[in-house]
């Protein structure tokens, strides 16, 4: 969406923002619009009339005048998938900075671009962001784009995982049940699942959306324990619809964003696989290995399934096929066979 204030939520003054996941970046700039084509860096220049100020991905790299416009330059120094390239423009953006000490040893710059009326909220954003970053680094490894930094930008829509410049439109609210800010939690997860490791085709969008949603439960586990993580997953189970297969069609740039099962059903699939593995150390090493092995790469279902199978020492093709390709989840059927004084339960997985 390219929208003025009033798209998603009103801003106090006129503003612009762009979010184009699903539709694709060709909605607003010319390119070969396919997820498999990922630039290794980007230089962005936006010229706008005063008093607008532009925030974009990456690092601020200066500004200059062109006729009556002010031109803002931003540079992304890492690979970035094209739907994550974005900008925000408003007359009253104030940027405040902080730092986060990464597990890598690097000091990651944090940038919070807020409308002038909300600059008192920077401490809230910094506290919530550091809390989320700390948990995700524990499970998935160091923050992937330390040079460009972590950013939250107040936006005229709810949220989007724009690399190093996450759209934030949650009005500084903690979830009443779980005590976190959902947009910061979910969209920050995409810095690993979606931005660092990216599906090569929209057909496989479940890779980034599902792993990211599953990561929310790991955040709960990090701070409140495994039982809290399960309760969180159970709270999302009612959103599984089973109306469309999780797996989308290849080579047609299908918009999968309206199929919410790529989020919640995939998260439950991963939770089920963790139970099947029955070895948490092995399971968590597998998640970390995915990030390490596919760093800034576009990946396919086949690569993910094969890699996880090797890591977990299992043939996972039938498992993923059951949950991704079939509309309904598999059903466990079993019967009890009496042998002497003991009953033996025999189970089969029906498709």
C-alpha positions as CSV (number, residue, x, y, z in Angstrom):
1,X,0.0,0.0,0.0
2,X,1.2,3.5,-0.7
3,X,-0.9,5.7,1.5
4,X,-1.5,9.1,3.0
5,X,-2.5,9.5,6.7
6,X,-5.6,7.6,7.4
7,X,-4.3,4.3,5.9
8,X,-4.5,1.9,8.9
9,X,-4.5,4.6,11.5
10,X,-4.5,8.5,11.5
11,X,-1.4,10.5,11.9
12,X,-1.4,13.9,13.6
13,X,-0.1,15.5,10.4
14,X,0.1,14.5,6.7
15,X,2.4,11.6,6.1
16,X,3.2,9.0,3.6
17,X,4.3,5.3,3.9
18,X,4.7,2.3,1.6
19,X,4.2,-1.4,2.3
20,X,4.0,-3.8,-0.6
21,X,4.4,-7.4,0.7
22,X,2.4,-9.7,-1.5
23,X,1.7,-7.2,-4.3
24,X,5.5,-6.7,-4.7
25,X,7.8,-3.7,-5.0
26,X,6.9,-3.1,-8.6
27,X,3.8,-1.4,-7.1
28,X,6.0,1.7,-6.7
29,X,9.4,1.3,-8.4
30,X,10.6,-0.6,-11.5
31,X,12.5,-3.8,-11.0
32,X,12.5,-7.5,-11.8
33,X,9.9,-8.2,-9.1
34,X,10.6,-11.7,-7.7
35,X,11.8,-12.7,-4.3
36,X,14.7,-14.7,-5.7
37,X,16.2,-11.5,-7.1
38,X,17.7,-9.8,-4.0
39,X,20.1,-6.8,-4.4
40,X,23.3,-7.0,-2.2
41,X,22.9,-3.3,-1.2
42,X,20.7,-0.3,-2.0
43,X,21.2,3.5,-2.2
44,X,18.0,5.5,-1.7
45,X,17.4,9.2,-2.4
46,X,14.1,10.8,-1.8
47,X,13.4,14.5,-2.7
48,X,10.4,16.0,-1.0
49,X,9.1,19.5,-0.4
50,X,9.5,21.1,3.0
51,X,8.5,20.5,5.7
52,X,8.5,16.8,5.0
53,X,11.4,14.6,6.3
54,X,12.1,11.1,4.9
55,X,13.1,8.0,6.9
56,X,14.1,4.9,5.0
57,X,16.1,1.7,5.3
58,X,19.7,1.4,6.4
59,X,21.9,4.3,7.5
60,X,21.3,8.0,6.9
61,X,23.9,9.2,4.4
62,X,23.3,12.9,4.2
63,X,20.9,15.3,2.5
64,X,21.1,18.1,-0.1
65,X,18.9,20.7,-1.7
66,X,17.5,20.3,-5.2
67,X,15.5,23.4,-6.4
68,X,13.0,23.8,-3.6
69,X,13.1,20.2,-2.4
70,X,15.2,18.6,0.3
71,X,16.7,15.3,-0.7
72,X,17.4,12.6,1.9
73,X,19.9,9.9,1.2
74,X,19.9,6.4,2.9
75,X,22.2,3.5,2.3
76,X,21.5,-0.2,2.9
77,X,24.8,-2.1,3.2
78,X,23.4,-5.7,3.3
79,X,21.3,-7.7,1.0
80,X,17.6,-6.8,1.2
81,X,14.5,-8.4,-0.3
82,X,12.8,-5.9,-2.5
83,X,9.4,-5.6,-0.8
84,X,11.3,-4.5,2.3
85,X,12.7,-1.4,0.6
86,X,10.5,1.5,1.9
87,X,10.3,5.1,3.0
88,X,8.3,7.2,5.4
89,X,7.7,10.9,5.0
90,X,6.2,13.3,7.6
91,X,6.8,16.9,8.6
92,X,7.5,16.2,12.2
93,X,9.7,13.1,12.4
94,X,12.2,13.3,15.3
95,X,14.9,10.6,15.3
96,X,16.3,9.5,18.7
97,X,19.1,7.0,19.1
98,X,20.2,4.3,21.5
99,X,22.4,1.2,21.4
100,X,22.1,-2.5,21.9
101,X,25.1,-4.7,22.8
102,X,24.8,-7.8,20.5
103,X,26.0,-11.3,21.3
104,X,28.4,-10.8,18.4
105,X,30.2,-8.2,20.5
106,X,29.1,-5.4,18.2
107,X,27.3,-2.3,19.4
108,X,24.1,-2.1,17.3
109,X,22.7,1.4,16.7
110,X,19.0,1.7,17.5
111,X,17.0,4.4,15.8
112,X,13.4,5.5,16.7
113,X,11.7,7.9,14.4
114,X,8.7,9.3,16.0
115,X,6.3,12.1,15.3
116,X,7.0,15.1,17.5
117,X,3.9,14.5,19.6
118,X,5.2,11.1,20.7
119,X,8.9,11.7,21.4
120,X,8.3,10.9,25.1
121,X,7.7,7.3,24.0
122,X,11.3,6.6,23.0
123,X,12.1,5.0,26.4
124,X,9.2,2.6,25.9
125,X,10.3,1.6,22.4
126,X,13.9,1.1,23.5
127,X,13.0,-1.1,26.5
128,X,10.6,-3.3,24.4
129,X,13.1,-3.5,21.5
130,X,16.0,-4.6,23.6
131,X,13.9,-7.2,25.4
132,X,12.9,-8.7,22.1
133,X,16.3,-8.5,20.5
134,X,17.9,-10.2,23.6
135,X,15.5,-13.2,23.3
136,X,15.8,-13.6,19.5
137,X,19.6,-13.4,19.6
138,X,19.5,-16.2,22.2
139,X,17.7,-18.6,19.8
140,X,18.6,-17.4,16.3
141,X,22.0,-15.8,16.6
142,X,23.3,-12.2,16.5
143,X,21.2,-9.4,15.0
144,X,21.8,-9.8,11.2
145,X,22.4,-6.2,10.1
146,X,24.4,-4.5,12.8
147,X,26.0,-1.9,10.6
148,X,22.7,-0.6,9.3
149,X,21.1,-1.0,12.8
150,X,17.7,-1.6,14.2
151,X,15.0,0.9,13.5
152,X,11.3,1.6,14.4
153,X,9.5,4.2,12.5
154,X,6.0,5.5,13.5
155,X,3.9,4.7,10.5
156,X,0.3,5.4,9.2
157,X,-0.4,1.7,9.1
158,X,-0.2,-1.1,11.7
159,X,3.2,-2.6,11.0
160,X,5.7,-4.1,8.5
161,X,9.1,-5.8,8.7
162,X,11.0,-3.3,6.7
163,X,14.7,-4.2,7.2
164,X,16.3,-1.8,9.7
165,X,13.3,0.5,9.5
166,X,10.3,-1.5,10.9
167,X,6.9,0.2,10.4
168,X,5.4,0.8,13.9
169,X,1.7,1.7,14.2
170,X,0.7,0.0,17.4
171,X,0.2,3.2,19.4
172,X,2.6,2.2,22.2
173,X,0.4,-0.5,23.6
174,X,1.3,-3.7,25.5
175,X,-0.8,-6.8,25.0
176,X,-3.1,-7.0,28.0
177,X,-2.7,-10.8,28.3
178,X,1.0,-11.3,27.4
179,X,2.6,-8.0,28.3
180,X,4.6,-7.4,25.1
181,X,4.1,-5.0,22.2
182,X,3.0,-7.3,19.4
183,X,4.3,-5.2,16.5
184,X,7.7,-4.9,18.0
185,X,7.8,-8.7,18.8
186,X,6.5,-10.0,15.4
187,X,8.2,-7.6,13.1
188,X,11.5,-7.8,14.8
189,X,11.4,-11.5,14.4
190,X,11.4,-10.9,10.6
191,X,14.9,-9.4,10.8
192,X,15.9,-13.1,11.1
193,X,13.0,-14.9,9.3
194,X,12.2,-13.0,6.1
195,X,15.0,-10.4,6.0
196,X,18.1,-12.6,6.8
197,X,16.6,-15.8,5.5
198,X,14.1,-15.2,2.7
199,X,11.8,-17.4,0.8
200,X,12.7,-17.4,-2.9
201,X,9.1,-17.6,-4.1
202,X,5.9,-16.3,-2.6
203,X,4.7,-19.9,-2.7
204,X,7.0,-20.6,0.3
205,X,6.1,-17.5,2.3
206,X,5.2,-19.8,5.2
207,X,9.0,-20.1,5.7
208,X,9.4,-16.6,7.0
209,X,5.9,-16.0,8.3
210,X,5.6,-19.3,10.1
211,X,9.1,-19.4,11.7
212,X,8.6,-15.8,12.7
213,X,5.3,-16.5,14.4
214,X,6.7,-19.6,16.1
215,X,9.5,-17.3,17.3
216,X,6.9,-15.4,19.3
217,X,6.4,-18.5,21.5
218,X,10.1,-18.8,22.0
219,X,10.1,-15.2,23.3
220,X,7.6,-16.3,25.8
221,X,9.7,-19.3,26.7
222,X,12.8,-17.2,27.1
223,X,11.2,-15.0,29.7
224,X,8.4,-17.1,31.3
225,X,9.2,-20.8,30.5
226,X,8.0,-23.6,28.3
227,X,4.5,-23.7,29.8
228,X,3.9,-20.1,28.9
229,X,5.1,-20.7,25.4
230,X,2.5,-23.5,25.0
231,X,-0.2,-21.4,26.4
232,X,0.7,-18.7,23.9
233,X,0.5,-21.2,21.0
234,X,-2.8,-22.5,22.3
235,X,-4.2,-18.9,22.3
236,X,-3.4,-18.7,18.5
237,X,-4.7,-22.1,17.6
238,X,-8.3,-20.8,17.0
239,X,-6.9,-18.7,14.2
240,X,-6.0,-21.8,12.1
241,X,-8.7,-21.9,9.4
242,X,-7.7,-24.9,7.2
243,X,-9.4,-23.2,4.2
244,X,-6.4,-23.2,1.9
245,X,-3.2,-25.3,1.9
246,X,-0.3,-23.6,3.5
247,X,1.9,-24.3,0.4
248,X,1.2,-21.9,-2.4
249,X,1.6,-22.3,-6.2
250,X,5.1,-21.7,-7.6
251,X,6.2,-19.3,-10.4
252,X,3.1,-17.1,-10.4
253,X,4.1,-14.7,-7.6
254,X,1.0,-15.6,-5.6
255,X,-0.1,-13.3,-2.9
256,X,-0.1,-15.5,0.2
257,X,-0.5,-12.8,2.8
258,X,-4.3,-13.3,3.1
259,X,-3.8,-17.0,4.0
260,X,-3.4,-16.7,7.8
261,X,-2.5,-20.4,8.0
262,X,1.0,-19.5,6.8
263,X,1.4,-17.9,10.2
264,X,-0.5,-19.9,12.8
265,X,-0.7,-23.4,11.2
266,X,3.0,-23.3,10.4
267,X,3.8,-22.2,13.9
268,X,1.9,-25.2,15.2
269,X,3.5,-27.5,12.7
270,X,6.9,-26.4,14.0
271,X,5.8,-26.9,17.6
272,X,4.5,-30.4,16.6
273,X,7.9,-31.2,15.0
274,X,9.7,-30.1,18.2
275,X,7.6,-32.6,20.1
276,X,8.3,-35.3,17.6
277,X,12.1,-34.6,17.8
278,X,11.8,-34.8,21.6
279,X,15.3,-33.3,22.0
280,X,15.2,-29.6,22.7
281,X,18.9,-29.1,22.4
282,X,18.9,-30.7,19.0
283,X,15.8,-28.7,18.0
284,X,17.1,-25.4,19.0
285,X,20.5,-26.1,17.3
286,X,18.6,-26.8,14.1
287,X,16.8,-23.4,14.3
288,X,20.2,-21.6,14.8
289,X,21.8,-23.7,12.0
290,X,19.1,-22.5,9.6
291,X,20.1,-18.9,10.2
292,X,23.9,-19.6,10.0
293,X,23.7,-21.8,6.9
294,X,21.3,-19.6,4.9
295,X,22.6,-16.2,5.9
296,X,21.3,-13.6,3.4
297,X,20.1,-16.3,1.1
298,X,16.9,-16.9,-0.7
299,X,15.7,-20.5,0.0
300,X,13.0,-22.9,-1.1
301,X,10.8,-25.4,0.7
302,X,12.9,-28.3,-0.7
303,X,16.1,-26.8,0.8
304,X,14.5,-26.1,4.2
305,X,13.0,-29.6,4.4
306,X,16.2,-31.4,3.3
307,X,18.4,-29.3,5.6
308,X,16.2,-29.8,8.7
309,X,16.0,-33.5,7.9
310,X,19.8,-33.7,8.0
311,X,20.0,-31.7,11.2
312,X,17.4,-33.7,13.0
313,X,18.3,-37.1,11.5
314,X,14.8,-37.8,10.1
315,X,13.1,-38.1,6.8
316,X,10.9,-35.0,7.1
317,X,9.3,-35.1,3.6
318,X,6.1,-37.0,4.7
319,X,5.7,-34.7,7.8
320,X,6.0,-31.4,5.8
321,X,3.8,-32.8,3.1
322,X,1.1,-33.6,5.6
323,X,0.9,-30.1,7.0
324,X,1.8,-28.0,4.0
325,X,0.1,-29.6,1.0
326,X,-3.1,-31.0,2.6
327,X,-6.0,-28.8,3.5
328,X,-6.8,-30.7,6.7
329,X,-4.2,-31.6,9.3
330,X,-3.3,-35.3,9.7
331,X,-5.4,-37.4,12.0
332,X,-3.8,-39.9,14.3
333,X,-5.8,-43.2,14.4
334,X,-4.9,-46.0,16.7
335,X,-6.2,-49.3,18.1
336,X,-5.3,-51.3,21.1
337,X,-4.3,-55.0,20.6
338,X,-4.5,-57.3,23.6
339,X,-1.4,-59.5,24.0
340,X,-1.6,-61.5,27.1
341,X,-2.1,-59.3,30.1
342,X,-0.8,-56.2,28.4
343,X,-2.5,-53.9,26.0
344,X,-0.3,-52.6,23.1
345,X,-1.3,-49.4,21.4
346,X,-0.7,-49.3,17.6
347,X,-0.9,-46.0,15.8
348,X,-1.1,-44.9,12.2
349,X,-1.2,-41.4,10.7
350,X,-4.2,-41.0,8.4
351,X,-4.0,-38.3,5.7
